[in-house]
Amino acid sequence: MAEKSWSLGRALRGMFVKPTIDETTWEDLETALITADFGPDITEQLLDELHAKVDRYRTTDPRDLQRMLRETLEERFAKFDTTLKLTERPAVVLVVGVNGVGKTTTIGKFTKFLRGFERSVVVGAADTFRAAAVEQLATWAQRGGAAIVRPQQEGQDPASVAFQTVEYAKNQGIEIAIIDTAGRLHTKSGLMDELSKVRRVIEKQAPISEVLLVLDATTGQNGVMQAQSFLQHAGVTGLVITKLDGSAKGGFVLAVQERTGIPVKLLGQGEGIDDLTGFTPHVFVSSLVGA
């Protein structure tokens, strides 16, 4: 698989082609893991575990260390079920997150992703607070090949837009309904009350299959802190990590899963409409560490 820009980079691969494991190898590995945003706690845990394995197997071959790192990471990722649960008809997906994380573009990319599996999709513009948000979402929905349900008037109650979207999906036999939601956090309690109302209204018509929280990889741990209200109150079932391209922040994917206990289900790796993929731990780790 081609090297991705969110891999640990050439420095990591360079240390695995040395003739032997030495102190510099461990220092370089620690630096690479920290730089990739695994965080100090996970980095320390990984190094302790790898030290123990190297001692147990009495190896001095850096290629063994590379394999052990890959296996250790895959074991940690394997604790999470990264499968999207979209079997209901219609499958209703709520998309939440603070403003600026790429929520609207992610919905467009997710639409295109689902259309690639020949699923019919409708998008509901329930972020009615900003007129520009509705227009931007409509543009991305069109690019992704989805129908869109807009507010019937400016400032319409978001829950009623969500209701109309699910109703449209049921009446038209559309398989998946994606509901955009407000991302402003200046009144956290008001926003969470609004989300709760949206959930209650939707659940009178259909179960909610997924609540996806969009996080910006470039903000790292700060992004998780910003999203705490959503994590606590919105019933989040999966994470979408955006802006991994060019950030070398691949470790954030593991760090955020372990910190929140919620699986990463989608990765955004670029600006294009096709730059969203499902999350497959084995493929991701191979790209991160090398085959």
C-alpha positions as CSV (number, residue, x, y, z in Angstrom):
1,M,0.0,0.0,0.0
2,A,1.3,3.5,-0.8
3,E,2.7,5.5,2.0
4,K,0.1,7.9,3.5
5,S,1.0,11.4,4.7
6,W,-0.4,10.5,8.1
7,S,2.2,7.6,8.6
8,L,4.9,7.9,11.2
9,G,7.2,8.9,8.4
10,R,10.6,8.2,7.0
11,A,12.3,8.5,10.4
12,L,10.4,5.4,11.7
13,R,11.2,3.4,8.6
14,G,14.8,4.5,8.8
15,M,15.3,3.1,12.3
16,F,14.0,-0.4,11.2
17,V,16.7,-0.7,8.5
18,K,19.6,-0.3,10.9
19,P,21.7,-3.4,11.6
20,T,20.7,-3.7,15.3
21,I,18.5,-2.3,18.0
22,D,20.4,0.2,20.1
23,E,19.6,3.0,22.5
24,T,19.2,5.4,19.6
25,T,16.5,3.2,18.2
26,W,14.4,3.5,21.3
27,E,14.9,7.3,21.5
28,D,14.0,7.7,17.8
29,L,10.9,5.5,18.3
30,E,9.8,7.5,21.3
31,T,10.2,10.8,19.4
32,A,8.3,9.4,16.4
33,L,5.4,8.2,18.5
34,I,5.1,11.5,20.4
35,T,5.3,13.4,17.1
36,A,2.5,11.3,15.7
37,D,0.3,12.4,18.6
38,F,-0.1,9.1,20.4
39,G,0.3,11.1,23.6
40,P,2.8,10.6,26.4
41,D,0.8,7.9,28.3
42,I,0.2,5.6,25.3
43,T,3.8,6.2,24.0
44,E,5.1,5.1,27.4
45,Q,2.9,2.0,27.5
46,L,3.9,1.0,24.0
47,L,7.6,1.4,24.7
48,D,7.3,-0.6,27.9
49,E,5.5,-3.4,26.1
50,L,8.0,-3.4,23.2
51,H,11.0,-3.4,25.6
52,A,9.5,-6.5,27.3
53,K,8.9,-8.3,24.1
54,V,12.4,-7.6,22.7
55,D,13.9,-8.9,26.0
56,R,11.6,-11.9,26.0
57,Y,12.6,-13.0,22.5
58,R,16.2,-11.8,22.9
59,T,16.2,-10.2,19.5
60,T,18.4,-7.4,18.3
61,D,16.8,-7.2,14.8
62,P,15.0,-3.9,14.2
63,R,12.7,-5.8,11.8
64,D,11.4,-7.8,14.7
65,L,10.8,-4.5,16.6
66,Q,8.8,-3.2,13.6
67,R,6.7,-6.4,13.5
68,M,6.1,-6.2,17.3
69,L,5.1,-2.5,17.0
70,R,2.6,-3.4,14.3
71,E,1.2,-6.3,16.2
72,T,0.9,-4.3,19.4
73,L,-0.9,-1.5,17.7
74,E,-3.3,-3.9,15.9
75,E,-4.1,-5.6,19.3
76,R,-5.0,-2.2,20.8
77,F,-7.2,-1.2,17.8
78,A,-8.9,-4.7,17.9
79,K,-10.5,-3.8,21.2
80,F,-12.9,-1.5,19.3
81,D,-15.7,-2.4,16.8
82,T,-15.2,0.0,13.9
83,T,-18.1,-1.3,11.9
84,L,-20.8,1.2,10.8
85,K,-24.2,0.0,11.9
86,L,-26.5,0.9,9.0
87,T,-28.9,-2.1,8.6
88,E,-32.1,-0.3,9.7
89,R,-34.3,1.1,6.9
90,P,-34.1,3.9,6.9
91,A,-30.8,4.0,8.8
92,V,-30.7,7.4,10.5
93,V,-27.3,8.9,11.2
94,L,-26.8,12.0,13.3
95,V,-23.6,14.0,12.6
96,V,-22.4,16.2,15.5
97,G,-19.3,18.2,16.3
98,V,-18.0,21.7,17.0
99,N,-17.9,24.3,14.2
100,G,-14.8,24.2,12.1
101,V,-14.0,20.5,12.2
102,G,-15.2,19.8,8.7
103,K,-18.6,18.5,9.6
104,T,-20.4,19.7,6.5
105,T,-17.7,18.5,4.0
106,T,-17.6,15.2,5.9
107,I,-21.3,14.7,5.3
108,G,-20.8,15.3,1.6
109,K,-17.9,12.8,1.5
110,F,-19.9,10.3,3.6
111,T,-22.7,10.6,1.1
112,K,-20.4,9.8,-1.8
113,F,-18.9,6.9,0.2
114,L,-22.3,5.4,0.7
115,R,-23.4,6.0,-2.9
116,G,-20.3,4.0,-3.8
117,F,-22.0,1.0,-2.2
118,E,-25.2,1.9,-4.2
119,R,-27.1,3.1,-1.1
120,S,-29.7,5.8,-1.6
121,V,-29.1,8.8,0.7
122,V,-31.0,11.9,1.9
123,V,-29.4,14.7,3.9
124,G,-31.3,16.8,6.4
125,A,-30.1,20.4,7.0
126,A,-31.0,20.6,10.6
127,D,-28.2,23.2,11.4
128,T,-30.8,26.0,10.9
129,F,-28.9,28.5,12.9
130,R,-26.7,29.6,9.9
131,A,-28.2,30.1,6.5
132,A,-24.8,29.6,4.9
133,A,-24.5,26.2,6.5
134,V,-27.7,25.1,4.7
135,E,-26.3,26.3,1.3
136,Q,-22.9,24.7,1.9
137,L,-24.5,21.4,2.9
138,A,-26.8,21.5,-0.2
139,T,-23.7,21.9,-2.4
140,W,-21.9,19.0,-0.8
141,A,-25.0,16.8,-0.8
142,Q,-25.4,17.4,-4.5
143,R,-21.8,16.6,-5.2
144,G,-22.2,13.4,-3.2
145,G,-25.3,12.4,-5.1
146,A,-27.9,12.8,-2.3
147,A,-31.3,14.4,-2.0
148,I,-31.5,17.2,0.6
149,V,-34.3,18.3,2.9
150,R,-33.9,22.1,3.7
151,P,-35.6,24.2,6.4
152,Q,-38.9,25.5,5.0
153,Q,-38.2,28.9,6.6
154,E,-35.1,30.6,8.2
155,G,-34.6,29.6,11.8
156,Q,-36.9,26.6,11.6
157,D,-36.8,24.3,14.6
158,P,-34.0,21.8,13.9
159,A,-36.0,18.9,15.3
160,S,-38.8,19.6,12.7
161,V,-36.2,19.5,9.9
162,A,-34.9,16.2,11.2
163,F,-38.5,14.9,11.4
164,Q,-39.2,15.9,7.8
165,T,-35.9,14.3,6.6
166,V,-36.8,10.9,8.2
167,E,-40.3,11.2,6.9
168,Y,-39.0,11.9,3.4
169,A,-36.7,8.8,3.6
170,K,-39.6,6.6,4.6
171,N,-42.0,7.9,2.0
172,Q,-39.4,7.7,-0.8
173,G,-37.9,4.4,0.2
174,I,-34.4,6.0,0.8
175,E,-32.1,3.7,2.7
176,I,-30.0,6.2,4.7
177,A,-30.9,9.6,6.2
178,I,-28.0,11.7,7.4
179,I,-28.9,14.6,9.7
180,D,-26.6,17.6,10.1
181,T,-26.7,19.3,13.5
182,A,-25.6,22.6,14.9
183,G,-22.0,22.8,16.1
184,R,-21.9,26.1,18.0
185,L,-20.8,25.7,21.6
186,H,-21.3,29.2,23.0
187,T,-24.3,27.8,25.0
188,K,-23.5,24.2,25.6
189,S,-26.6,23.4,27.6
190,G,-28.8,24.9,24.9
191,L,-27.1,23.0,22.2
192,M,-27.3,19.7,24.1
193,D,-31.0,20.3,24.8
194,E,-31.5,20.9,21.1
195,L,-29.7,17.7,20.2
196,S,-31.8,15.8,22.8
197,K,-35.0,17.2,21.2
198,V,-33.8,16.2,17.7
199,R,-33.1,12.6,19.0
200,R,-36.5,12.3,20.7
201,V,-38.4,13.5,17.6
202,I,-36.5,11.2,15.3
203,E,-36.9,8.2,17.6
204,K,-40.7,8.6,17.3
205,Q,-40.3,7.6,13.7
206,A,-37.2,5.4,13.5
207,P,-34.3,4.2,15.6
208,I,-31.1,6.2,15.3
209,S,-28.4,3.9,13.8
210,E,-25.3,6.0,14.4
211,V,-24.3,9.2,16.1
212,L,-21.0,10.2,14.5
213,L,-18.8,12.8,16.2
214,V,-16.5,14.6,13.8
215,L,-13.0,15.5,15.2
216,D,-10.2,17.5,13.6
217,A,-6.9,15.5,13.9
218,T,-4.9,18.7,13.8
219,T,-6.3,19.9,17.1
220,G,-5.2,16.7,18.8
221,Q,-6.1,16.4,22.5
222,N,-7.7,19.9,22.5
223,G,-10.2,18.5,20.0
224,V,-11.3,15.8,22.4
225,M,-11.7,18.4,25.2
226,Q,-13.9,20.6,22.9
227,A,-16.0,17.6,22.1
228,Q,-16.6,16.5,25.7
229,S,-20.2,17.8,25.8
230,F,-21.1,15.8,22.7
231,L,-19.4,12.7,24.2
232,Q,-21.3,13.1,27.4
233,H,-24.7,14.1,26.1
234,A,-25.2,13.2,22.5
235,G,-25.0,9.4,22.7
236,V,-22.0,9.2,20.3
237,T,-21.5,5.8,18.7
238,G,-18.6,6.5,16.4
239,L,-15.9,9.0,15.6
240,V,-14.9,10.5,12.3
241,I,-11.4,11.8,12.2
242,T,-10.8,14.6,9.6
243,K,-7.7,16.4,8.3
244,L,-5.3,13.6,8.8
245,D,-3.7,14.6,5.5
246,G,-0.4,16.3,6.0
247,S,-0.6,16.3,9.8
248,A,1.4,13.2,10.6
249,K,-1.1,12.7,13.5
250,G,-2.0,9.1,12.9
251,G,-1.4,8.3,16.6
252,F,-4.4,10.5,17.4
253,V,-6.7,7.8,16.1
254,L,-5.6,5.4,18.8
255,A,-5.3,8.0,21.5
256,V,-8.8,9.3,20.9
257,Q,-10.3,5.8,20.9
258,E,-8.7,4.9,24.2
259,R,-9.5,8.2,25.8
260,T,-13.2,8.2,24.9
261,G,-13.9,4.5,24.6
262,I,-15.6,5.2,21.3
263,P,-14.5,3.6,18.0
264,V,-13.2,5.5,15.0
265,K,-15.4,4.5,12.1
266,L,-14.4,6.9,9.3
267,L,-11.2,8.7,8.3
268,G,-11.0,11.9,6.2
269,Q,-7.6,12.1,4.4
270,G,-7.9,15.0,2.0
271,E,-10.1,17.7,0.6
272,G,-11.7,15.8,-2.3
273,I,-15.2,14.3,-2.4
274,D,-13.7,10.8,-2.4
275,D,-11.3,11.4,0.5
276,L,-13.3,9.6,3.2
277,T,-12.8,5.9,3.9
278,G,-14.0,3.4,6.4
279,F,-11.5,2.6,9.2
280,T,-9.8,-0.8,8.9
281,P,-7.2,-1.2,11.7
282,H,-5.0,-3.7,9.8
283,V,-4.7,-1.4,6.8
284,F,-4.2,1.7,8.9
285,V,-1.5,0.2,11.0
286,S,0.4,-1.2,8.0
287,S,0.3,2.3,6.5
288,L,1.4,3.8,9.8
289,V,4.3,1.5,10.6
290,G,5.2,-0.2,7.3
291,A,4.5,-3.7,6.2
